[in-house]
Amino acid sequence: MPIIEANHLTKEYRLGALHGLKQTLLNTAARLTGKKVEERPLFKALDDVSFSIEPGEVVGIIGHNGAGKSTLLKMLSRISTPTNGTVKVNGRIAPLIEVGAGFVPDLTGRENVYLNGAILGMSRGEIDRKFDEIVDFAEMAEFIDTPVKRYSSGMQVKLAFSVATSVDAEILIVDEVLAVGDIAFQRKCIGRMEKMINEQGRTVLIVGHNIRQLERICSRMILLRRGQVELDGSPGEVSKLFLDETTLAQTGDVLQIGEGIKPSVDTKDIEVLGIEVISDKRSDGTPVCPLFSDLHLKISLNVLHPMKNTEINIGLHNPEMVFMTKSSNLLTGQTVDLAAGIHTLDITIDNLSLCPGIYGIGLGIYDWMRRPLWSGNRLGWIVVEAPAKIAPQLPQSTLTYLPTRWDITSGQANVAITATRPNAA
């Protein structure tokens, strides 16, 4: 039986400022006398959302700002009621919806632990038993008797997260909390959540914008768009759709290589005239490279004065501006001397093994002392696509694929299996 079930969930808000008491009374009187009252338009934060979650599932909810993520969590946490539809929750919920929500600034950390614990349904005896564990996890022993108004936002979220995850609840609902605090604490939070998931079988719903982080800890993801469920499926499938759509929105419908090149570093020693991807094109003009095929790039340069021992770097980055791969002529032992004039660089990336998706092109050119002369990112976009016959075999939740050799020993027989480059045709 599902632990959470949402059926045709809809939440509407009326746009505009709230009316004062006087205006509300006047509007009510006007309606009673049959007069027409101008109503502000309605906004659907959620629009006919339906899904179910089984016990032990870890579900990430993603989408752009205003997609309805936080509204959905508030419905599930019973903080807000739906306009239409129903929510059924079969278990105790520990919500962590907002950083420091429920904290009273003038009370100390100790007093707020007891207050928040009580709000979440913990008895005083239960809080007494878990108090030291809560404080130790939050690393707040030194400040626990200090008023919360003197805490930083990071200190507040540490304490709030520690209290919420100490509740013996079947369901933990988390909204953007892991985006606050330092890296060490974020890792600590993820470690605790993984322990709750793997050892205690908790059901977790988590909203966040760190897509790769959610991919790691979630068994399923839901993508919301304008209050509706656009896709409900595996983390890899959902995150790929979201990131691809985000990139398309940022770059336009047609991703043309070599148009509008804007470097981040330009000493005026070299001009990059164009970057071309030698490949097939989608209907919108986007260059496409099949997974495990060779990627061919052609770069045109105008060198304004002679240069010796030039270093040229080429790389591919994801929509989040994380470079997935880079190469340099120095790695191949090639010396590049550029005379003044026009030059064309033909570059081949063998056996491209990046996870299917959209990637940007980055280029850097350096002098013999490795000082940057010209560099830029987002110089163009390519799409890596998996051929239909190998797509089902691809490992999920990864960024790239490794060429490997497998040696499997069974009894006295030694069987060697070599992972060769698949035929992408």
C-alpha positions as CSV (number, residue, x, y, z in Angstrom):
1,M,0.0,0.0,0.0
2,P,1.4,3.5,-0.9
3,I,2.6,5.5,2.1
4,I,1.8,8.7,0.2
5,E,-1.0,9.1,-2.4
6,A,-1.9,12.4,-4.2
7,N,-5.0,12.4,-6.3
8,H,-5.8,15.3,-8.7
9,L,-4.1,17.7,-6.3
10,T,-4.8,21.4,-7.2
11,K,-3.8,24.5,-5.3
12,E,-5.0,28.0,-6.4
13,Y,-4.0,31.4,-5.2
14,R,-5.5,34.7,-6.0
15,L,-3.0,37.1,-7.5
16,G,-2.4,40.5,-6.0
17,A,-2.2,42.0,-2.5
18,L,-4.5,40.9,0.3
19,H,-7.5,43.0,0.9
20,G,-7.9,44.8,4.3
21,L,-10.8,44.2,6.5
22,K,-12.7,47.3,5.2
23,Q,-12.3,46.2,1.6
24,T,-13.3,42.7,2.4
25,L,-16.5,43.9,4.1
26,L,-17.3,46.2,1.2
27,N,-16.8,43.3,-1.3
28,T,-19.0,41.0,0.8
29,A,-21.8,43.7,1.0
30,A,-21.6,44.2,-2.8
31,R,-22.0,40.5,-3.4
32,L,-25.0,40.3,-1.1
33,T,-26.7,43.2,-2.9
34,G,-26.0,41.6,-6.3
35,K,-23.4,44.0,-7.4
36,K,-20.5,42.7,-9.5
37,V,-17.1,42.7,-7.7
38,E,-13.9,42.7,-9.7
39,E,-12.0,39.6,-8.8
40,R,-8.2,39.3,-9.2
41,P,-7.1,36.4,-11.5
42,L,-6.4,33.0,-10.0
43,F,-3.0,31.3,-10.2
44,K,-2.6,27.5,-10.1
45,A,0.5,26.7,-8.1
46,L,-0.5,23.0,-8.6
47,D,-2.7,21.8,-11.4
48,D,-4.2,18.2,-11.2
49,V,-1.1,16.5,-9.8
50,S,-1.4,12.8,-9.1
51,F,1.2,10.2,-8.0
52,S,1.9,7.6,-5.3
53,I,5.0,6.8,-3.3
54,E,5.8,3.4,-1.8
55,P,7.4,2.9,1.6
56,G,11.2,3.3,1.5
57,E,11.3,5.3,-1.7
58,V,13.6,8.3,-1.9
59,V,11.9,10.8,-4.3
60,G,13.5,14.0,-5.5
61,I,11.3,16.8,-6.7
62,I,12.9,19.2,-9.2
63,G,11.8,22.1,-11.4
64,H,12.4,25.7,-12.0
65,N,11.4,28.4,-9.4
66,G,7.7,28.7,-9.3
67,A,7.1,25.1,-10.6
68,G,5.1,24.2,-7.5
69,K,7.7,22.2,-5.6
70,S,7.4,23.8,-2.2
71,T,3.6,24.1,-2.5
72,L,3.5,20.4,-3.1
73,L,5.6,19.6,0.0
74,K,3.3,21.9,2.1
75,M,0.3,20.0,0.9
76,L,1.9,16.7,1.8
77,S,3.0,18.0,5.2
78,R,-0.5,19.3,5.9
79,I,0.9,22.8,6.3
80,S,-1.5,24.0,3.6
81,T,-4.8,22.5,2.3
82,P,-5.5,21.8,-1.4
83,T,-8.1,23.7,-3.4
84,N,-9.1,20.5,-5.0
85,G,-8.0,16.9,-4.8
86,T,-6.9,14.7,-1.9
87,V,-3.7,13.7,-0.1
88,K,-3.4,10.4,1.8
89,V,-0.4,9.9,4.1
90,N,-0.1,6.7,6.0
91,G,2.6,7.5,8.5
92,R,4.2,10.1,10.7
93,I,5.9,13.0,8.9
94,A,9.0,14.9,9.9
95,P,8.9,18.1,7.8
96,L,11.9,20.3,7.3
97,I,10.3,22.8,4.9
98,E,12.1,26.1,5.8
99,V,15.4,26.9,7.4
100,G,14.8,27.7,11.1
101,A,11.0,27.5,10.7
102,G,9.5,27.5,14.2
103,F,12.6,28.9,15.9
104,V,12.0,31.7,18.3
105,P,14.9,34.2,18.0
106,D,14.9,35.2,21.7
107,L,15.0,31.6,22.9
108,T,18.3,29.7,23.2
109,G,19.2,26.8,21.0
110,R,18.4,24.4,23.9
111,E,14.9,25.9,24.3
112,N,14.3,25.8,20.6
113,V,15.3,22.1,20.4
114,Y,12.5,21.3,22.9
115,L,10.1,23.7,21.2
116,N,10.7,22.3,17.7
117,G,10.7,18.7,19.0
118,A,7.3,19.3,20.5
119,I,6.0,20.8,17.3
120,L,7.2,17.7,15.4
121,G,5.3,15.5,17.9
122,M,8.2,14.4,20.2
123,S,7.5,14.0,23.9
124,R,9.7,15.7,26.4
125,G,11.1,12.3,27.5
126,E,12.0,11.5,23.9
127,I,13.7,14.9,23.5
128,D,15.6,14.3,26.7
129,R,16.9,11.0,25.5
130,K,18.0,12.4,22.1
131,F,19.2,15.8,23.2
132,D,22.9,15.1,23.3
133,E,22.8,13.3,20.0
134,I,20.9,16.3,18.4
135,V,23.5,18.8,19.7
136,D,26.5,16.6,18.8
137,F,25.3,16.1,15.2
138,A,24.6,19.8,14.8
139,E,28.1,20.6,16.3
140,M,26.4,23.2,18.5
141,A,27.5,22.3,22.0
142,E,29.4,25.5,22.4
143,F,26.4,27.7,21.4
144,I,23.4,25.7,22.6
145,D,22.6,28.1,25.4
146,T,23.0,31.2,23.1
147,P,19.9,32.9,21.8
148,V,19.1,31.8,18.3
149,K,19.0,35.4,17.0
150,R,22.8,35.4,17.3
151,Y,23.1,32.2,15.1
152,S,24.0,32.4,11.4
153,S,21.7,30.8,8.9
154,G,24.1,27.9,8.6
155,M,24.0,27.3,12.4
156,Q,20.2,27.4,12.4
157,V,19.9,24.9,9.6
158,K,22.3,22.5,11.4
159,L,20.2,22.6,14.5
160,A,16.9,22.4,12.5
161,F,18.1,19.5,10.4
162,S,19.4,17.6,13.4
163,V,16.1,17.9,15.3
164,A,13.9,17.0,12.3
165,T,16.0,13.9,11.5
166,S,15.9,12.7,15.1
167,V,12.1,12.3,15.0
168,D,11.0,8.6,14.7
169,A,8.9,9.3,11.7
170,E,8.3,7.1,8.7
171,I,8.4,10.0,6.3
172,L,11.0,12.8,6.1
173,I,10.2,15.8,3.9
174,V,13.1,18.2,3.1
175,D,12.9,21.4,1.1
176,E,16.2,23.0,-0.1
177,V,17.9,22.5,3.3
178,L,21.0,20.8,1.9
179,A,21.8,24.0,-0.1
180,V,22.6,25.8,3.1
181,G,25.6,25.3,5.3
182,D,29.2,24.4,4.5
183,I,30.3,21.5,2.3
184,A,31.4,19.4,5.3
185,F,27.9,19.7,6.8
186,Q,26.2,19.0,3.5
187,R,28.1,15.7,3.3
188,K,27.2,14.9,6.9
189,C,23.5,15.5,6.1
190,I,23.7,13.3,3.1
191,G,25.4,10.6,5.1
192,R,22.7,10.7,7.8
193,M,20.0,10.6,5.1
194,E,21.6,7.6,3.4
195,K,21.8,5.8,6.8
196,M,18.1,6.6,7.4
197,I,17.2,5.3,4.0
198,N,19.4,2.2,3.9
199,E,19.2,1.1,7.6
200,Q,15.9,2.4,8.7
201,G,13.9,2.2,5.5
202,R,12.5,5.8,5.8
203,T,10.6,7.3,3.0
204,V,12.2,10.6,1.9
205,L,10.9,13.4,-0.3
206,I,13.5,16.1,-1.1
207,V,13.4,19.3,-3.1
208,G,16.6,20.8,-4.4
209,H,18.4,22.4,-7.3
210,N,21.6,20.4,-7.0
211,I,20.5,17.9,-9.6
212,R,23.7,15.7,-9.4
213,Q,23.3,15.5,-5.6
214,L,19.7,14.4,-5.9
215,E,20.7,11.8,-8.6
216,R,23.0,10.2,-6.1
217,I,20.6,9.7,-3.2
218,C,17.2,9.4,-4.9
219,S,15.7,6.2,-6.3
220,R,13.1,8.2,-8.3
221,M,12.6,11.8,-9.4
222,I,9.6,14.0,-10.3
223,L,9.9,17.0,-12.6
224,L,7.3,19.7,-12.2
225,R,6.6,22.4,-14.8
226,R,4.0,25.1,-14.1
227,G,2.3,23.1,-11.4
228,Q,2.0,19.9,-13.4
229,V,4.0,16.7,-13.5
230,E,6.1,16.7,-16.7
231,L,8.0,13.5,-16.0
232,D,8.0,10.9,-13.2
233,G,10.7,8.3,-13.6
234,S,14.3,7.3,-12.9
235,P,16.8,9.9,-11.7
236,G,18.9,9.7,-14.8
237,E,16.0,10.1,-17.2
238,V,14.3,13.0,-15.3
239,S,17.5,15.0,-14.6
240,K,18.6,14.7,-18.2
241,L,15.3,16.1,-19.5
242,F,15.5,18.9,-17.0
243,L,19.1,19.9,-17.8
244,D,18.5,19.6,-21.5
245,E,15.5,21.8,-21.3
246,T,17.4,24.3,-19.2
247,T,20.2,24.5,-21.7
248,L,17.8,24.9,-24.6
249,A,16.1,27.8,-22.8
250,Q,19.4,29.5,-22.1
251,T,20.8,29.1,-25.7
252,G,17.7,29.4,-27.8
253,D,16.0,26.8,-29.9
254,V,18.8,26.6,-32.5
255,L,22.2,25.9,-31.1
256,Q,24.6,27.2,-33.8
257,I,28.3,26.7,-33.5
258,G,30.6,29.6,-34.1
259,E,28.0,32.4,-33.9
260,G,28.4,35.2,-31.4
261,I,31.7,34.0,-29.9
262,K,32.3,35.9,-26.8
263,P,35.6,35.1,-25.0
264,S,36.1,35.6,-21.3
265,V,39.8,36.4,-21.9
266,D,41.1,38.1,-25.0
267,T,44.5,39.8,-25.3
268,K,43.9,40.7,-29.0
269,D,46.8,38.5,-30.0
270,I,44.6,35.9,-31.6
271,E,41.1,36.0,-33.1
272,V,38.9,32.9,-33.1
273,L,37.0,33.2,-36.4
274,G,34.8,30.2,-36.0
275,I,34.2,26.8,-34.4
276,E,32.5,24.1,-36.5
277,V,31.4,20.6,-35.5
278,I,31.6,18.1,-38.4
279,S,28.6,16.0,-37.7
280,D,24.9,15.4,-38.5
281,K,22.4,18.0,-37.4
282,R,19.1,17.8,-35.8
283,S,16.1,19.5,-37.4
284,D,16.8,22.6,-35.3
285,G,20.4,22.7,-36.5
286,T,22.0,21.3,-33.4
287,P,25.1,19.2,-34.1
288,V,24.7,15.6,-33.0
289,C,27.4,13.1,-32.1
290,P,26.4,9.4,-31.5
291,L,27.7,8.0,-28.2
292,F,31.1,6.1,-28.7
293,S,31.7,7.8,-32.0
294,D,34.5,10.2,-32.9
295,L,33.8,13.9,-32.6
296,H,35.4,16.2,-35.2
297,L,35.9,19.9,-34.5
298,K,37.3,22.5,-36.9
299,I,38.6,25.8,-35.4
300,S,39.6,28.8,-37.5
301,L,42.1,31.2,-36.0
302,N,43.6,34.6,-37.1
303,V,47.1,34.9,-35.5
304,L,48.1,38.6,-35.4
305,H,51.8,37.9,-34.8
306,P,54.0,34.8,-34.8
307,M,53.8,32.5,-31.7
308,K,56.0,29.6,-30.7
309,N,55.2,26.7,-28.4
310,T,51.5,27.6,-28.2
311,E,49.3,25.5,-25.9
312,I,45.7,24.9,-27.1
313,N,43.1,23.4,-24.8
314,I,39.7,22.1,-25.9
315,G,37.0,20.8,-23.5
316,L,33.3,19.9,-23.2
317,H,31.3,21.1,-20.2
318,N,27.7,20.2,-19.1
319,P,24.9,22.8,-18.7
320,E,26.0,23.4,-15.1
321,M,29.4,24.6,-16.4
322,V,31.3,21.6,-15.0
323,F,33.9,20.5,-17.6
324,M,33.5,16.8,-18.2
325,T,36.6,16.3,-20.3
326,K,39.6,18.4,-21.6
327,S,42.6,17.8,-23.8
328,S,45.6,19.8,-24.9
329,N,48.2,19.5,-27.6
330,L,50.8,19.1,-24.8
331,L,49.2,15.8,-23.9
332,T,50.0,14.4,-27.3
333,G,53.5,15.9,-27.4
334,Q,52.7,18.1,-30.3
335,T,54.4,21.5,-30.6
336,V,52.2,24.2,-32.1
337,D,54.1,27.1,-33.7
338,L,51.7,29.6,-35.3
339,A,52.9,32.1,-37.9
340,A,50.9,35.3,-38.5
341,G,47.9,34.7,-40.6
342,I,44.9,32.3,-40.8
343,H,45.1,28.8,-39.4
344,T,42.7,25.9,-39.2
345,L,42.8,23.4,-36.4
346,D,41.3,19.9,-37.1
347,I,40.7,18.2,-33.8
348,T,39.3,14.7,-33.3
349,I,38.0,13.4,-30.0
350,D,38.1,9.6,-30.3
351,N,35.3,7.4,-29.0
352,L,33.3,10.1,-27.2
353,S,32.0,8.4,-24.0
354,L,30.1,11.2,-22.3
355,C,26.6,10.4,-21.0
356,P,23.9,11.4,-23.5
357,G,22.9,15.0,-23.2
358,I,23.9,18.6,-24.2
359,Y,27.4,19.8,-23.9
360,G,29.1,23.2,-24.4
361,I,32.4,23.7,-26.1
362,G,35.3,25.5,-24.2
363,L,38.5,26.7,-25.8
364,G,41.7,28.1,-24.3
365,I,44.9,29.3,-26.0
366,Y,48.1,30.1,-24.1
367,D,51.6,31.3,-24.9
368,W,54.8,29.5,-24.1
369,M,54.7,30.7,-20.5
370,R,51.1,29.3,-20.2
371,R,49.7,32.8,-19.9
372,P,46.1,32.9,-21.4
373,L,45.8,34.7,-24.7
374,W,42.2,33.7,-25.5
375,S,39.6,31.6,-23.7
376,G,35.9,31.1,-23.6
377,N,33.1,28.7,-22.7
378,R,29.6,28.1,-24.1
379,L,31.2,28.7,-27.6
380,G,28.7,26.3,-29.1
381,W,26.6,23.3,-28.1
382,I,26.5,19.7,-29.2
383,V,24.1,16.8,-28.4
384,V,25.5,13.4,-27.5
385,E,22.8,10.7,-28.4
386,A,22.8,7.0,-27.6
387,P,22.0,4.8,-30.5
388,A,18.8,2.8,-29.8
389,K,20.4,-0.6,-29.8
390,I,22.9,0.3,-27.0
391,A,20.7,2.7,-24.9
392,P,19.2,0.0,-22.7
393,Q,22.6,-1.3,-21.8
394,L,23.9,2.0,-20.5
395,P,24.6,2.3,-16.7
396,Q,22.3,4.8,-15.0
397,S,23.2,7.9,-12.9
398,T,26.7,8.6,-14.4
399,L,28.4,11.3,-16.3
400,T,30.7,9.3,-18.5
401,Y,31.5,5.7,-19.4
402,L,34.8,3.9,-18.9
403,P,36.5,1.5,-21.4
404,T,37.3,-1.5,-19.2
405,R,38.7,-5.0,-19.4
406,W,37.0,-7.8,-17.3
407,D,38.9,-10.9,-16.2
408,I,36.5,-13.4,-14.7
409,T,37.9,-16.6,-13.0
410,S,35.6,-19.5,-12.5
411,G,37.2,-22.7,-11.1
412,Q,40.4,-23.4,-13.1
413,A,39.2,-21.7,-16.2
414,N,40.2,-18.1,-16.8
415,V,37.9,-16.2,-19.1
416,A,38.9,-12.7,-20.2
417,I,36.2,-10.4,-21.4
418,T,37.3,-7.2,-23.0
419,A,34.9,-4.2,-23.2
420,T,35.5,-2.9,-26.7
421,R,34.0,0.2,-28.3
422,P,30.4,-0.5,-29.3
423,N,29.4,-0.1,-32.9
424,A,27.4,3.2,-32.8
425,A,26.1,2.9,-36.3
